[in-house]
Amino acid sequence: MANLIDNRAVKDANKQAADARASRHPEKQKRADSPILRKPDWIRVKAPLGKLFEETNKIVKDGGLVTVCQEAGCPNIGECWEQKHATFMILGDTCTRACAFCNVKTGLPGPVDADEARRVGEAVAEMGLNHVVITSVDRDDLADGGAQHFVDVIEAIRSSSPGTTIEILTPDFLRKSGAAETVIDARPDVFNHNLETVPRLYLSIRPGARYFHSLRLLERVKDRDPSQFTKSGIMVGLGETKEEVMQVMDDMRSAGIDFLTIGQYLQPTRKHAPVKEFITPDAFKSYETIARAKGFLQVSATPLTRSSYHAGEDFARLKAKRDALQANR
């Protein structure tokens, strides 16, 4: 009898977990399950624990804020939050896109929170951040894709923390005329937009986006304001070839992108795109060597690299390298 009760409890727990995933990703429920591969030893991370982690969590929770660290299930949350580094996700927690790799909730978002910019600014000041990363969900439902809200957040941070450098990780603003220019003109220190994968895989991995539109977005940043650093990243392990990754590097350099990030794709659930391969640390080192030879000012290529991982330290290195190059001219 005890075993029967335990089995029912397990079934109930599994059903609740499945229901939660279905409500978070309703568009993915008709997809066949994909097996989740066992992670190799080099991707193991420590559980999020510690006093500073709890302090960061409290600041985020008390401010009614959303972080991509939580929503996307970032493996580095323990390390980053122990250093009081959090990546704020603005414009809500619900995305209008349905990318096959992403763990952020999808659906019809609610109205934009007009007070969010102020709260983000206050949280940045309270955490004493020298460098902050601001990202967002895609908001295809908004006329400007959320561009003005990015500007409001940037201005709020500059008002509350004048010494904080600001990195933004934006949507592609596809079919949003003038939106990108609105954000560029707010002059963030780093303008990041991820290409995510190689062009061949866009239809299955990033169906709502267009590779060359994303590339052109970053090129427009440099055309409009050459002083801004541009940054982009891709995931590997989705079935791309080394030659395709090298072509993306060349495309990025042609667009003037300064900073490249490459990280291992990790499958959030059985309904997401499967991991085709776990790329070894040595292969990541090879990608880094190739990227630096192609002329990127800064490269982060490790299994656990994510867009905002060590962003503050990397920004300092990025700026130092550009300053050194300019001094030698």
ABEGO torsion letter per residue (X at the ends): XAAAAAAAAAAAAAAAAAAAAAAABAAAAABBBBBBBBBBAAABBBBBBEAAAAAAAAAAAAAGBBBAAAAAGBAAAAAAAAAGBBBBBBGEABBABBBAABABBBEBBBBBBAAAAAAAAAAAAAAGBABBBBBBBBBAABAAGGAAAAAAAAAAAAAABAABBBBBBBBAGBGBBGAAAAAAAAGBABBBBBAGBBAAAAAAABAABBAAAAAAAAAAAAAABAABBBBBBBBBGAGBBAAAAAAAAAAAAAAGBABBBBBBBBBABAABBBBABBBBAAAAAAAAAAAAAAGBABBBBBAABBAABGAAAAAAAAAAAAAAAAAAX
